[in-house]
Amino acid sequence: MHRATLLRAFASSAAVLALLVALGCATDSAGRGDRNTELHQDAAAERLWRRKCVDCHGLHAPSRHSDADWKRIMDDMAQEAHLTAAEKATILAFLQARND
């Protein structure tokens, strides 16, 4: 009888441990997925910036201008660079996020 009680306790503990591990893995992989998505979007934004801006203006550090300056620059240049509204927003967000 003592052995049966120990086996039940062990099985219950193992089930709880498995549940905690599964929850931890789900949370961790979801976090990595979000981070991977963010990194992919950053890379895409940087490629767009390089193709639409850097090719003509050269590579300047985003920190060269303030958020307000980048907004004004993007407003001035968007039409000349033939940017869609989405491309303009993507490039602006990329530059503003890096202009510490």
N, CA, C and O of each residue as an XYZ file, in Angstrom:
400
protein
N       0.820     -1.185      0.000
C       0.000      0.000      0.000
C       0.873      1.261      0.000
O       0.553      2.236     -0.680
N       1.909      1.243      0.717
C       2.825      2.375      0.759
C       3.424      2.624     -0.629
O       3.595      3.769     -1.047
N       3.733      1.549     -1.322
C       4.309      1.660     -2.662
C       3.316      2.287     -3.639
O       3.713      3.107     -4.466
N       2.050      1.928     -3.564
C       1.015      2.493     -4.426
C       0.871      3.993     -4.186
O       0.692      4.751     -5.138
N       0.944      4.424     -2.956
C       0.849      5.843     -2.622
C       2.031      6.602     -3.212
O       1.859      7.683     -3.775
N       3.225      6.042     -3.084
C       4.410      6.679     -3.658
C       4.312      6.782     -5.179
O       4.690      7.802     -5.756
N       3.808      5.737     -5.827
C       3.659      5.757     -7.286
C       2.669      6.821     -7.733
O       2.902      7.520     -8.719
N       1.539      6.944     -6.991
C       0.550      7.981     -7.324
C       1.153      9.376     -7.142
O       0.957     10.258     -7.979
N       1.879      9.566     -6.056
C       2.511     10.862     -5.805
C       3.526     11.184     -6.899
O       3.591     12.315     -7.381
N       4.311     10.190     -7.286
C       5.296     10.382     -8.342
C       4.609     10.725     -9.669
O       5.054     11.624    -10.381
N       3.538     10.021     -9.999
C       2.807     10.264    -11.248
C       2.212     11.664    -11.249
O       2.244     12.359    -12.264
N       1.669     12.076    -10.107
C       1.094     13.430    -10.008
C       2.179     14.483    -10.172
O       1.992     15.473    -10.880
N       3.318     14.265     -9.514
C       4.432     15.215     -9.623
C       4.947     15.284    -11.058
O       5.248     16.365    -11.565
N       5.043     14.146    -11.698
C       5.522     14.103    -13.079
C       4.559     14.840    -14.006
O       4.989     15.536    -14.926
N       3.259     14.685    -13.764
C       2.267     15.373    -14.588
C       2.362     16.881    -14.401
O       2.305     17.632    -15.375
N       2.506     17.324    -13.170
C       2.637     18.760    -12.887
C       3.910     19.301    -13.530
O       3.884     20.365    -14.148
N       5.005     18.592    -13.394
C       6.269     19.006    -13.995
C       6.148     19.100    -15.519
O       6.618     20.064    -16.124
N       5.525     18.110    -16.127
C       5.341     18.125    -17.585
C       4.504     19.321    -18.017
O       4.799     19.948    -19.034
N       3.469     19.641    -17.258
C       2.621     20.795    -17.565
C       3.419     22.089    -17.457
O       3.328     22.954    -18.328
N       4.201     22.220    -16.386
C       5.014     23.429    -16.219
C       6.046     23.578    -17.328
O       6.269     24.684    -17.820
N       6.664     22.501    -17.718
C       7.636     22.538    -18.808
C       6.943     22.939    -20.112
O       7.455     23.767    -20.866
N       5.792     22.353    -20.366
C       5.051     22.682    -21.593
C       4.655     24.153    -21.606
O       4.781     24.814    -22.637
N       4.185     24.670    -20.494
C       3.814     26.085    -20.427
C       5.035     26.977    -20.598
O       4.979     27.999    -21.281
N       6.122     26.587    -19.981
C       7.350     27.363    -20.117
C       7.860     27.382    -21.541
O       8.305     28.421    -22.029
N       7.800     26.251    -22.210
C       8.246     26.176    -23.602
C       7.339     26.992    -24.507
O       7.816     27.660    -25.424
N       6.049     26.945    -24.261
C       5.121     27.715    -25.088
C       5.383     29.206    -24.938
O       5.393     29.947    -25.921
N       5.595     29.636    -23.705
C       5.870     31.047    -23.468
C       7.196     31.440    -24.101
O       7.293     32.490    -24.737
N       8.217     30.609    -23.931
C       9.527     30.919    -24.473
C       9.504     30.954    -25.988
O      10.055     31.877    -26.588
N       8.882     29.972    -26.620
C       8.866     29.954    -28.080
C       8.028     31.097    -28.630
O       8.341     31.637    -29.691
N       6.972     31.473    -27.927
C       6.171     32.612    -28.381
C       7.004     33.877    -28.304
O       6.949     34.712    -29.206
N       7.774     34.027    -27.240
C       8.645     35.193    -27.112
C       9.685     35.241    -28.207
O       9.945     36.297    -28.783
N      10.288     34.082    -28.499
C      11.273     34.038    -29.583
C      10.611     34.321    -30.914
O      11.199     34.979    -31.772
N       9.398     33.835    -31.098
C       8.693     34.096    -32.351
C       8.447     35.571    -32.553
O       8.620     36.094    -33.654
N       8.037     36.252    -31.477
C       7.825     37.697    -31.559
C       9.137     38.403    -31.879
O       9.172     39.306    -32.715
N      10.202     37.996    -31.223
C      11.510     38.614    -31.443
C      11.995     38.328    -32.858
O      12.555     39.211    -33.508
N      11.787     37.105    -33.344
C      12.189     36.776    -34.710
C      11.418     37.608    -35.720
O      11.983     38.067    -36.712
N      10.131     37.804    -35.472
C       9.318     38.630    -36.354
C       9.826     40.062    -36.351
O       9.929     40.699    -37.400
N      10.141     40.563    -35.159
C      10.659     41.926    -35.030
C      11.982     42.085    -35.769
O      12.187     43.079    -36.465
N      12.878     41.116    -35.624
C      14.161     41.174    -36.315
C      13.980     41.123    -37.821
O      14.671     41.826    -38.558
N      13.049     40.287    -38.283
C      12.774     40.194    -39.721
C      12.245     41.524    -40.250
O      12.651     41.975    -41.321
N      11.336     42.151    -39.497
C      10.778     43.441    -39.913
C      11.855     44.518    -39.921
O      11.885     45.357    -40.821
N      12.742     44.502    -38.922
C      13.846     45.459    -38.892
C      14.744     45.293    -40.104
O      15.140     46.278    -40.728
N      15.062     44.061    -40.437
C      15.922     43.799    -41.589
C      15.251     44.269    -42.872
O      15.904     44.853    -43.737
N      13.970     44.023    -43.000
C      13.232     44.464    -44.188
C      13.197     45.988    -44.261
O      13.353     46.562    -45.339
N      12.995     46.641    -43.123
C      12.971     48.112    -43.087
C      14.333     48.680    -43.458
O      14.423     49.671    -44.182
N      15.389     48.050    -42.960
C      16.734     48.525    -43.294
C      17.022     48.352    -44.788
O      17.606     49.239    -45.411
N      16.622     47.227    -45.358
C      16.825     47.014    -46.803
C      16.069     48.074    -47.611
O      16.588     48.604    -48.593
N      14.847     48.373    -47.187
C      14.052     49.391    -47.878
C      14.727     50.755    -47.782
O      14.831     51.470    -48.778
N      15.187     51.115    -46.584
C      15.891     52.385    -46.367
C      17.131     52.469    -47.256
O      17.380     53.490    -47.897
N      17.907     51.380    -47.287
C      19.124     51.394    -48.105
C      18.795     51.545    -49.590
O      19.474     52.273    -50.314
N      17.758     50.858    -50.030
C      17.399     50.900    -51.458
C      16.801     52.242    -51.861
O      17.114     52.764    -52.931
N      15.946     52.801    -51.016
C      15.219     54.013    -51.388
C      15.926     55.305    -50.979
O      15.649     56.356    -51.556
N      16.836     55.256    -49.992
C      17.448     56.487    -49.484
C      18.969     56.489    -49.606
O      19.560     57.436    -50.124
N      19.585     55.427    -49.128
C      21.048     55.377    -49.049
C      21.687     55.360    -50.426
O      22.769     55.918    -50.609
N      21.045     54.736    -51.388
C      21.626     54.674    -52.729
C      21.926     56.070    -53.275
O      22.921     56.251    -53.977
N      21.092     57.051    -52.969
C      21.313     58.422    -53.451
C      22.049     59.296    -52.435
O      22.906     60.097    -52.808
N      21.720     59.143    -51.162
C      22.222     60.062    -50.141
C      23.427     59.552    -49.373
O      24.001     60.294    -48.576
N      23.818     58.336    -49.584
C      24.923     57.767    -48.816
C      24.447     57.287    -47.454
O      23.331     57.572    -47.020
N      25.316     56.564    -46.810
C      24.984     55.956    -45.523
C      25.303     56.932    -44.399
O      26.468     57.156    -44.069
N      24.267     57.503    -43.822
C      24.404     58.401    -42.675
C      23.745     57.747    -41.479
O      22.718     57.083    -41.619
N      24.318     57.927    -40.319
C      23.765     57.349    -39.102
C      22.383     57.933    -38.820
O      22.203     59.148    -38.911
N      21.417     57.103    -38.483
C      20.088     57.616    -38.122
C      20.135     58.617    -36.966
O      19.252     59.465    -36.837
N      21.165     58.516    -36.130
C      21.287     59.439    -34.999
C      21.653     60.857    -35.432
O      21.704     61.772    -34.610
N      21.900     61.027    -36.693
C      22.274     62.340    -37.230
C      21.125     63.353    -37.117
O      21.359     64.561    -37.095
N      19.881     62.853    -37.044
C      18.709     63.737    -36.989
C      17.767     63.314    -35.865
O      17.763     62.160    -35.438
N      16.975     64.266    -35.400
C      15.967     63.992    -34.369
C      14.729     63.370    -35.012
O      14.615     63.316    -36.237
N      13.803     62.901    -34.173
C      12.535     62.360    -34.693
C      11.834     63.383    -35.575
O      11.367     63.060    -36.667
N      11.765     64.626    -35.091
C      11.086     65.686    -35.859
C      11.793     65.943    -37.181
O      11.145     66.129    -38.211
N      13.120     65.953    -37.151
C      13.879     66.149    -38.393
C      13.599     65.029    -39.393
O      13.382     65.287    -40.577
N      13.603     63.777    -38.910
C      13.351     62.658    -39.814
C      11.947     62.745    -40.406
O      11.753     62.435    -41.581
N      10.973     63.162    -39.608
C       9.610     63.308    -40.132
C       9.585     64.345    -41.246
O       9.003     64.112    -42.306
N      10.218     65.490    -41.003
C      10.258     66.550    -42.013
C      10.982     66.075    -43.267
O      10.521     66.315    -44.382
N      12.111     65.403    -43.086
C      12.886     64.897    -44.224
C      12.058     63.898    -45.026
O      12.023     63.952    -46.256
N      11.398     62.993    -44.324
C      10.577     61.993    -45.018
C       9.401     62.647    -45.731
O       9.046     62.246    -46.839
N       8.794     63.653    -45.104
C       7.700     64.372    -45.769
C       8.196     65.032    -47.055
O       7.506     65.020    -48.074
N       9.399     65.608    -46.996
C       9.966     66.278    -48.165
C      10.384     65.306    -49.265
O      10.218     65.602    -50.448
N      10.916     64.167    -48.891
C      11.524     63.267    -49.866
C      10.622     62.126    -50.351
O      10.928     61.498    -51.364
N       9.554     61.856    -49.672
C       8.729     60.681    -49.994
C       8.258     60.679    -51.452
O       8.327     59.656    -52.132
N       7.785     61.819    -51.916
C       7.288     61.867    -53.291
C       8.433     61.711    -54.293
O       8.301     60.988    -55.280
N       9.539     62.379    -54.044
C      10.673     62.284    -54.954
C      11.235     60.863    -55.029
O      11.696     60.425    -56.083
N      11.191     60.151    -53.903
C      11.696     58.776    -53.854
C      10.641     57.764    -54.291
O      10.885     56.558    -54.284
N       9.465     58.267    -54.671
C       8.361     57.408    -55.106
C       7.997     56.377    -54.032
O       7.804     55.197    -54.325
N       7.906     56.851    -52.773
C       7.549     55.969    -51.671
C       6.039     55.864    -51.529
O       5.321     56.856    -51.656
N       5.577     54.682    -51.269
C       4.177     54.515    -50.893
C       4.040     55.008    -49.453
O       5.038     55.227    -48.767
N       2.810     55.177    -49.007
C       2.583     55.597    -47.623
C       3.148     54.561    -46.643
O       3.704     54.918    -45.604
N       3.002     53.296    -46.982
C       3.520     52.232    -46.110
C       5.050     52.248    -46.072
O       5.644     52.076    -45.008
N       5.685     52.454    -47.223
C       7.151     52.518    -47.253
C       7.654     53.713    -46.457
O       8.627     53.605    -45.709
N       6.992     54.847    -46.618
C       7.370     56.047    -45.872
C       7.275     55.793    -44.372
O       8.194     56.128    -43.625
N       6.179     55.208    -43.936
C       5.980     54.922    -42.510
C       7.015     53.927    -41.996
O       7.518     54.076    -40.882
N       7.332     52.923    -42.791
C       8.315     51.915    -42.396
C       9.698     52.528    -42.234
O      10.377     52.280    -41.237
N      10.112     53.316    -43.198
C      11.437     53.941    -43.137
C      11.500     54.938    -41.988
O      12.489     54.975    -41.255
N      10.467     55.738    -41.825
C      10.448     56.716    -40.734
C      10.548     56.026    -39.382
O      11.323     56.457    -38.528
N       9.786     54.974    -39.174
C       9.839     54.241    -37.905
C      11.228     53.644    -37.689
O      11.749     53.673    -36.574
N      11.823     53.107    -38.743
C      13.167     52.538    -38.651
C      14.174     53.597    -38.222
O      14.975     53.359    -37.317
N      14.144     54.761    -38.859
C      15.112     55.819    -38.542
C      14.886     56.379    -37.136
O      15.841     56.590    -36.389
N      13.630     56.618    -36.782
C      13.332     57.178    -35.466
C      13.699     56.203    -34.341
O      14.080     56.633    -33.253
N      13.589     54.926    -34.591
C      13.930     53.936    -33.560
C      15.443     53.861    -33.339
O      15.895     53.332    -32.323
N      16.213     54.379    -34.268
C      17.678     54.261    -34.188
C      18.394     55.586    -34.036
O      19.612     55.637    -34.205
N      17.696     56.645    -33.728
C      18.367     57.942    -33.683
C      18.721     58.386    -32.262
O      18.822     59.584    -31.997
N      18.907     57.448    -31.362
C      19.219     57.737    -29.961
C      19.999     58.994    -29.810
O      20.342     59.378    -28.692
